[in-house]
Amino acid sequence: MQKSATLIIGANSEIAKALACEYFSADERLIVISRNTSHYEQAKFNGVHCIDIADYQESSIEAATRKIAKLKDDVIIGRVFICHGVLHNDDVFPEKRLEDFSSKAFNDVIGANTTTPMLWLKYLLPLVNSKYRCVMTFFSARVGSIGDNGLGGWYSYRASKAALNMLLKSAAIELGRRAKNVKLISFHPGTTDSPLSKPFSHNVAPEKLFSAEFVAKQLVDIVERSKLDGLLSYLDWQGKTIEW
């Protein structure tokens, strides 16, 4: 008998780990993909199917989806969470002024935040296009909203998330014709207490700095209530629509 499965990609982030705890149960299959799946070696995750990936080049993504395809007779993928995102690392930091803009940093951010999620969608579509409901959530950000941009700066990160939203909106229109069982969500988690937001969290009011566990519970509620409407939903952690 096929079991419902949840697929978490970029599974080593704090929110991804919290989502894994929400969805892993005896009646639910959990598949995680990451460059580092050691977190899922704990006894409480016994039975989780881990797929290690060396990098997020297109060939590696295609190879990983082939591994998922081998499980298809046993599972129905009902939820996908694509948790990729880079805001800063040793070579990248949000630009405060035009002089900080770098073509290399821009390409790195676009690669992680825009290209990689779309490649996952490309290769996963044959696995989720079926008679069964599937909700695919992509981690975006409110700063990707052109209408909401009142502060400027953060050129690369803003552009990468705005581009992701546009690509997903186009994909939702296409899937409304050829994969009516698939719902796409572009999700803003808010400022989460995690390594991603740590350099900026000192400016955030305590009540607006969320735990990964809180964000995961909010997102679970959003996903489970989502309707198959052939549209991209751009939502924040409260389930409220963000302007484009």
WOMO-V708591 format. One record per pair of residues at least 24 apart in sequence whose ideal C-beta (glycine too) atoms are under 10 Angstrom apart, sorted by the first residue. I is the first residue (numbers start at 1). J is the second residue. D is the distance in Angstrom with one decimal. If there is no record, write none. Layout:
I|J|D / I|J|D
This chain:
1|74|8.8 / 2|29|9.1 / 2|72|8.7 / 2|73|7.5 / 2|74|6.3 / 2|75|6.1 / 2|76|5.0 / 2|132|8.9 / 3|27|7.0 / 3|28|6.8 / 3|29|4.9 / 3|74|6.9 / 3|75|5.6 / 3|76|7.2 / 3|78|9.6 / 4|28|5.9 / 4|29|6.9 / 4|75|7.4 / 4|76|5.5 / 4|77|8.2 / 4|78|4.6 / 4|79|8.1 / 4|132|8.3 / 4|133|9.6 / 5|29|3.8 / 5|30|7.0 / 5|31|5.9 / 5|49|8.4 / 5|68|9.1 / 5|71|7.6 / 5|72|9.5 / 5|74|8.4 / 5|75|3.8 / 5|76|6.3 / 5|77|5.0 / 5|78|6.6 / 5|79|7.9 / 5|80|9.4 / 5|134|9.9 / 6|30|5.4 / 6|31|7.2 / 6|32|9.1 / 6|75|9.5 / 6|77|7.7 / 6|78|6.9 / 6|79|4.5 / 6|80|7.8 / 6|81|7.4 / 6|135|9.9 / 6|220|9.9 / 6|223|9.4 / 7|31|4.7 / 7|32|7.8 / 7|33|7.4 / 7|49|9.4 / 7|51|9.4 / 7|65|9.9 / 7|68|7.1 / 7|71|9.9 / 7|75|9.1 / 7|77|5.5 / 7|78|9.0 / 7|79|7.0 / 7|80|4.7 / 7|81|7.2 / 7|82|8.8 / 7|120|9.4 / 7|124|7.8 / 7|127|8.8 / 7|128|8.8 / 7|134|9.4 / 7|136|9.0 / 8|32|4.9 / 8|33|7.2 / 8|34|8.4 / 8|40|9.7 / 8|48|9.5 / 8|79|8.7 / 8|80|8.0 / 8|81|4.9 / 8|82|8.5 / 8|83|6.7 / 8|137|9.9 / 9|33|4.7 / 9|34|7.8 / 9|51|9.1 / 9|53|8.8 / 9|56|9.3 / 9|61|9.0 / 9|64|8.4 / 9|68|10.0 / 9|80|7.1 / 9|81|6.8 / 9|82|4.9 / 9|83|6.4 / 9|84|7.0 / 9|116|9.1 / 9|117|8.5 / 9|120|5.9 / 9|124|8.7 / 9|138|9.8 / 10|34|6.4 / 10|35|8.8 / 10|53|9.7 / 10|56|8.6 / 10|81|8.1 / 10|82|6.6 / 10|83|3.7 / 10|84|4.5 / 10|85|7.6 / 10|112|9.5 / 10|116|8.6 / 10|117|9.0 / 10|120|9.1 / 10|139|8.0 / 11|35|9.5 / 11|36|8.8 / 11|37|6.7 / 11|39|7.7 / 11|40|7.3 / 11|48|9.3 / 11|50|8.2 / 11|51|9.1 / 11|81|8.5 / 11|83|7.0 / 12|36|5.0 / 12|37|7.4 / 12|38|8.4 / 12|39|6.3 / 12|40|9.1 / 12|83|8.7 / 13|81|9.8 / 13|83|4.9 / 13|84|8.5 / 13|85|7.7 / 13|139|8.4 / 13|192|9.2 / 13|194|7.0 / 13|195|8.6 / 13|196|7.4 / 13|212|8.1 / 14|83|9.4 / 14|189|10.0 / 14|192|6.7 / 14|193|7.7 / 14|194|4.1 / 14|195|7.4 / 14|196|7.9 / 14|197|9.7 / 14|211|8.6 / 14|212|3.9 / 14|213|9.0 / 14|215|8.7 / 14|216|9.1 / 15|81|8.4 / 15|83|6.3 / 15|85|9.8 / 15|139|7.6 / 15|187|9.6 / 15|189|6.1 / 15|192|6.2 / 15|194|7.1 / 15|196|9.1 / 15|210|9.5 / 15|211|9.6 / 15|212|4.8 / 15|213|9.0 / 15|214|9.8 / 15|215|5.4 / 15|216|5.9 / 15|219|7.7 / 16|81|6.7 / 16|82|9.6 / 16|83|4.4 / 16|84|9.7 / 16|139|9.1 / 16|212|8.5 / 16|216|8.6 / 17|45|9.8 / 17|83|9.6 / 17|194|9.9 / 17|212|6.8 / 17|213|9.3 / 17|216|8.5 / 18|192|9.3 / 18|194|9.9 / 18|211|7.9 / 18|212|4.2 / 18|213|4.8 / 18|214|8.4 / 18|215|7.0 / 18|216|3.6 / 18|217|8.0 / 18|219|9.0 / 18|220|9.5 / 19|79|9.0 / 19|81|5.7 / 19|83|7.8 / 19|137|9.2 / 19|212|8.6 / 19|213|9.7 / 19|215|8.8 / 19|216|4.7 / 19|217|9.4 / 19|219|6.9 / 19|220|7.3 / 19|223|9.5 / 20|44|9.7 / 20|45|7.1 / 20|48|7.3 / 20|81|9.3 / 20|216|8.6 / 21|45|8.8 / 21|212|9.6 / 21|213|7.6 / 21|216|7.3 / 21|217|9.9 / 22|213|8.5 / 22|216|5.3 / 22|217|6.7 / 22|219|8.5 / 22|220|5.1 / 22|221|10.0 / 22|223|9.9 / 23|78|9.7 / 23|79|7.2 / 23|81|8.9 / 23|216|9.0 / 23|220|7.5 / 23|223|9.7 / 24|48|6.3 / 28|75|9.7 / 28|78|8.9 / 28|79|9.5 / 29|71|8.0 / 29|74|7.5 / 29|75|4.8 / 29|76|8.8 / 29|77|8.8 / 29|78|9.5 / 30|75|9.8 / 30|79|9.9 / 31|64|10.0 / 31|67|9.1 / 31|68|6.5 / 31|71|7.1 / 31|75|7.6 / 31|77|7.8 / 31|80|9.4 / 32|81|9.7 / 33|61|9.1 / 33|64|5.7 / 33|65|9.2 / 33|67|8.8 / 33|68|8.2 / 33|82|9.5 / 33|83|9.8 / 33|120|8.8 / 34|83|9.1 / 35|60|9.5 / 49|74|9.6 / 49|75|8.6 / 55|116|9.8 / 56|84|7.3 / 56|111|8.0 / 56|112|7.5 / 56|115|8.7 / 56|116|4.7 / 56|117|9.6 / 56|119|7.6 / 56|120|8.7 / 57|111|9.6 / 57|116|9.1 / 57|119|8.8 / 58|115|8.7 / 58|116|9.0 / 58|119|5.5 / 58|122|8.6 / 58|123|8.4 / 60|119|9.5 / 61|116|7.5 / 61|119|4.9 / 61|120|6.1 / 61|122|8.3 / 61|123|5.7 / 61|124|9.1 / 62|119|8.3 / 62|122|8.9 / 62|123|5.4 / 63|123|9.4 / 64|120|8.8 / 64|123|8.0 / 64|124|9.6 / 65|119|9.6 / 65|120|7.9 / 65|122|9.1 / 65|123|4.2 / 65|124|6.0 / 65|125|9.5 / 65|126|8.2 / 65|127|6.6 / 66|123|8.7 / 66|127|9.9 / 68|123|9.0 / 68|124|7.6 / 68|127|6.0 / 68|128|9.9 / 69|123|9.5 / 69|124|9.7 / 69|126|7.8 / 69|127|5.9 / 71|127|9.2 / 72|126|9.6 / 72|127|6.4 / 72|130|9.3 / 75|127|9.7 / 76|127|9.9 / 76|128|9.0 / 76|130|7.3 / 76|131|9.4 / 76|132|4.9 / 76|133|9.1 / 76|134|8.3 / 77|124|7.9 / 77|127|6.1 / 77|128|5.3 / 77|130|8.7 / 77|132|8.1 / 77|134|5.9 / 77|136|9.2 / 78|128|8.7 / 78|132|6.5 / 78|133|6.3 / 78|134|5.7 / 78|135|7.3 / 78|181|9.9 / 78|223|9.4 / 79|128|9.6 / 79|133|9.2 / 79|134|7.0 / 79|135|5.4 / 79|136|7.8 / 79|137|7.6 / 79|183|9.9 / 79|220|9.0 / 79|223|6.0 / 79|224|8.8 / 79|226|9.8 / 80|120|7.9 / 80|121|8.8 / 80|124|6.4 / 80|127|9.2 / 80|128|6.8 / 80|134|6.8 / 80|135|7.4 / 80|136|4.3 / 80|137|6.9 / 80|138|8.9 / 80|182|9.1 / 80|184|9.7 / 80|185|10.0 / 80|223|9.8 / 81|135|9.2 / 81|136|8.0 / 81|137|5.0 / 81|138|8.4 / 81|139|7.9 / 81|185|9.5 / 81|187|8.8 / 81|216|9.4 / 81|219|7.8 / 81|220|9.9 / 81|223|8.3 / 82|116|8.3 / 82|117|4.9 / 82|118|9.4 / 82|119|9.9 / 82|120|5.3 / 82|121|7.7 / 82|124|8.7 / 82|136|7.0 / 82|137|6.9 / 82|138|4.9 / 82|139|6.8 / 82|164|9.9 / 82|187|9.7 / 83|117|9.3 / 83|137|8.6 / 83|138|8.7 / 83|139|5.3 / 83|187|9.6 / 83|189|9.5 / 84|111|9.8 / 84|112|6.0 / 84|113|6.8 / 84|114|9.4 / 84|115|9.6 / 84|116|5.1 / 84|117|5.6 / 84|119|9.9 / 84|120|7.9 / 84|138|8.2 / 84|139|6.8 / 84|164|9.6 / 85|109|9.3 / 85|112|6.6 / 85|113|5.5 / 85|116|9.3 / 85|117|8.7 / 85|138|9.4 / 85|139|5.2 / 85|140|8.5 / 85|141|7.8 / 85|157|8.9 / 85|160|8.6 / 85|161|8.5 / 85|164|9.4 / 85|189|9.6 / 85|196|6.9 / 86|110|9.9 / 86|111|8.6 / 86|112|4.2 / 86|113|6.4 / 86|116|9.6 / 86|156|9.5 / 86|157|8.3 / 86|160|8.5 / 86|196|8.1 / 87|112|9.5 / 87|113|8.7 / 87|141|8.5 / 87|143|9.6 / 87|154|8.6 / 87|156|9.5 / 87|157|5.8 / 87|160|9.7 / 87|195|9.6 / 87|196|5.4 / 87|197|7.3 / 87|198|10.0 / 87|199|8.5 / 87|200|8.3 / 88|157|8.7 / 88|195|9.3 / 88|196|7.8 / 88|197|9.4 / 88|198|9.1 / 88|199|6.3 / 88|200|8.8 / 89|196|10.0 / 92|156|7.4 / 92|157|8.8 / 93|154|9.7 / 93|156|9.6 / 93|157|9.7 / 93|199|7.9 / 94|143|9.1 / 94|153|6.7 / 94|154|4.3 / 94|155|8.1 / 94|156|7.4 / 94|157|5.5 / 94|158|8.7 / 94|199|8.9 / 94|200|8.2 / 95|152|9.7 / 95|153|6.1 / 95|154|6.4 / 95|155|4.9 / 95|156|6.5 / 95|157|8.4 / 95|158|9.4 / 96|152|9.2 / 96|153|5.3 / 96|154|8.1 / 96|155|9.6 / 97|152|9.1 / 97|153|7.2 / 97|155|9.4 / 98|152|9.7 / 98|153|9.3 / 98|155|7.8 / 100|153|8.7 / 100|154|9.9 / 100|155|8.1 / 100|156|9.4 / 101|155|5.6 / 101|156|7.5 / 102|155|9.7 / 102|156|8.1 / 103|156|9.7 / 105|155|9.3 / 105|156|5.9 / 105|157|9.9 / 106|155|7.4 / 106|156|4.5 / 106|157|9.7 / 106|159|7.4 / 106|160|8.3 / 107|156|8.8 / 108|156|8.1 / 108|160|9.6 / 109|154|9.9 / 109|155|9.2 / 109|156|4.1 / 109|157|6.0 / 109|158|9.7 / 109|159|7.9 / 109|160|4.9 / 109|161|9.4 / 110|156|7.2 / 110|157|9.8 / 110|159|7.2 / 110|160|5.0 / 110|163|6.8 / 110|164|9.2 / 111|160|8.6 / 112|160|7.6 / 113|138|9.7 / 113|139|8.6 / 113|140|8.5 / 113|141|8.6 / 113|144|8.9 / 113|156|8.6 / 113|157|7.2 / 113|159|9.0 / 113|160|3.7 / 113|161|6.1 / 113|163|8.0 / 113|164|6.1 / 114|138|10.0 / 114|140|10.0 / 114|144|9.9 / 114|159|8.5 / 114|160|4.9 / 114|161|7.8 / 114|162|9.0 / 114|163|4.7 / 114|164|4.7 / 114|165|9.4 / 114|166|9.3 / 114|167|6.8 / 114|168|9.8 / 115|160|9.0 / 115|163|9.0 / 115|164|9.1 / 115|167|9.2 / 116|164|9.7 / 117|160|9.9 / 117|164|6.1 / 117|167|8.3 / 117|168|8.0 / 117|186|9.6 / 118|163|9.3 / 118|164|7.5 / 118|167|5.4 / 118|168|7.9 / 118|170|9.9 / 118|171|7.6 / 121|167|8.5 / 121|168|7.8 / 121|171|6.1 / 121|175|9.1 / 121|182|9.4 / 121|184|8.1 / 122|171|9.0 / 124|182|9.5 / 125|171|8.9 / 125|174|9.5 / 125|175|7.7 / 125|178|8.7 / 125|179|6.5 / 125|182|7.7 / 126|179|9.5 / 128|175|9.6 / 128|179|7.3 / 128|181|7.6 / 128|182|5.8 / 129|175|8.1 / 129|178|7.2 / 129|179|4.2 / 129|180|9.1 / 129|181|7.0 / 129|182|6.6 / 130|179|8.5 / 130|181|6.2 / 130|182|9.1 / 131|180|9.7 / 131|181|6.4 / 132|181|6.1 / 132|182|9.8 / 133|180|9.9 / 133|181|5.6 / 133|182|8.3 / 133|183|7.5 / 133|226|8.9 / 133|227|9.7 / 133|228|6.3 / 134|179|8.4 / 134|181|5.9 / 134|182|5.1 / 134|183|7.2 / 134|184|9.8 / 134|228|9.1 / 135|181|9.8 / 135|182|7.8 / 135|183|4.7 / 135|184|8.1 / 135|185|6.5 / 135|222|8.9 / 135|223|4.9 / 135|224|8.3 / 135|225|9.8 / 135|226|5.2 / 135|227|9.7 / 135|228|8.6 / 135|233|9.7 / 136|168|9.0 / 136|171|9.4 / 136|172|9.8 / 136|175|9.2 / 136|182|6.3 / 136|183|7.0 / 136|184|5.4 / 136|185|7.1 / 136|223|9.4 / 137|183|9.1 / 137|184|8.0 / 137|185|4.5 / 137|186|8.1 / 137|187|5.2 / 137|219|6.7 / 137|222|8.1 / 137|223|6.2 / 137|226|9.0 / 137|233|9.4 / 137|235|9.3 / 138|164|6.6 / 138|165|8.9 / 138|167|9.4 / 138|168|6.1 / 138|171|9.8 / 138|184|7.1 / 138|185|7.0 / 138|186|5.5 / 138|187|6.8 / 138|232|9.2 / 139|164|8.9 / 139|185|9.7 / 139|186|8.3 / 139|187|5.8 / 139|188|8.2 / 139|189|6.7 / 139|196|9.8 / 139|219|9.5 / 140|164|5.7 / 140|165|5.9 / 140|168|8.0 / 140|185|8.9 / 140|186|4.2 / 140|187|6.1 / 140|188|5.9 / 140|189|9.1 / 140|232|10.0 / 140|234|6.9 / 140|235|9.1 / 140|236|9.8 / 140|242|8.5 / 141|165|9.4 / 141|186|9.2 / 141|187|9.0 / 141|188|5.4 / 141|189|8.1 / 141|190|9.5 / 141|191|10.0 / 141|236|9.7 / 141|242|9.3 / 142|188|4.6 / 142|189|9.5 / 142|190|8.2 / 142|191|9.7 / 142|234|9.2 / 142|236|6.4 / 142|237|9.8 / 142|242|5.7 / 142|243|9.6 / 143|188|8.6 / 144|186|8.0 / 144|188|8.0 / 144|234|8.4 / 144|242|8.4 / 144|244|9.0 / 145|188|8.6 / 145|234|7.7 / 145|242|5.3 / 145|243|5.7 / 145|244|6.4 / 146|243|8.3 / 146|244|6.4 / 147|242|8.6 / 147|243|4.1 / 147|244|6.1 / 148|188|10.0 / 148|242|6.7 / 148|243|5.9 / 148|244|9.0 / 161|186|8.4 / 161|188|8.8 / 162|244|8.5 / 165|232|7.5 / 165|234|6.1 / 165|242|9.0 / 165|244|6.8 / 166|232|9.5 / 166|244|8.5 / 167|232|9.6 / 168|232|5.0 / 168|233|9.7 / 168|234|8.5 / 169|231|8.4 / 169|232|4.6 / 169|234|8.3 / 169|244|8.1 / 170|232|8.7 / 171|232|7.5 / 172|229|9.1 / 172|230|6.6 / 172|231|5.6 / 172|232|3.9 / 172|233|8.7 / 173|230|7.5 / 173|231|8.3 / 173|232|8.2 / 174|230|9.7 / 175|228|10.0 / 175|230|7.0 / 175|231|9.8 / 175|232|9.3 / 176|228|9.4 / 176|229|8.2 / 176|230|3.0 / 176|231|7.3 / 176|232|9.7 / 177|230|8.1 / 179|228|10.0 / 179|230|9.4 / 180|228|6.6 / 180|229|9.7 / 180|230|6.6 / 181|228|6.4 / 182|228|7.7 / 182|230|9.0 / 183|223|8.6 / 183|226|5.1 / 183|227|7.2 / 183|228|5.3 / 183|229|7.1 / 183|230|8.2 / 183|231|8.1 / 183|232|8.8 / 183|233|7.6 / 184|226|9.5 / 184|230|9.3 / 184|231|7.9 / 184|232|4.8 / 184|233|7.3 / 184|234|9.8 / 185|219|8.6 / 185|222|7.0 / 185|223|7.1 / 185|226|6.6 / 185|231|9.9 / 185|232|7.4 / 185|233|5.0 / 185|234|8.0 / 185|235|6.2 / 186|232|6.0 / 186|233|7.0 / 186|234|4.6 / 186|235|7.3 / 186|242|8.3 / 186|244|9.9 / 187|215|9.2 / 187|218|9.4 / 187|219|6.3 / 187|222|7.4 / 187|223|9.0 / 187|233|8.5 / 187|234|8.2 / 187|235|5.9 / 187|236|7.8 / 187|237|7.8 / 187|239|9.8 / 187|242|9.7 / 188|215|10.0 / 188|234|7.7 / 188|235|7.0 / 188|236|4.5 / 188|237|6.7 / 188|238|9.6 / 188|240|9.4 / 188|242|6.1 / 189|214|9.5 / 189|215|4.6 / 189|216|8.9 / 189|218|8.1 / 189|219|7.2 / 189|236|8.1 / 189|237|5.5 / 190|214|8.8 / 190|215|6.6 / 190|218|8.5 / 190|236|6.6 / 190|237|4.4 / 190|238|8.5 / 191|215|9.6 / 191|237|9.6 / 192|216|9.6 / 192|237|8.8 / 210|237|6.9
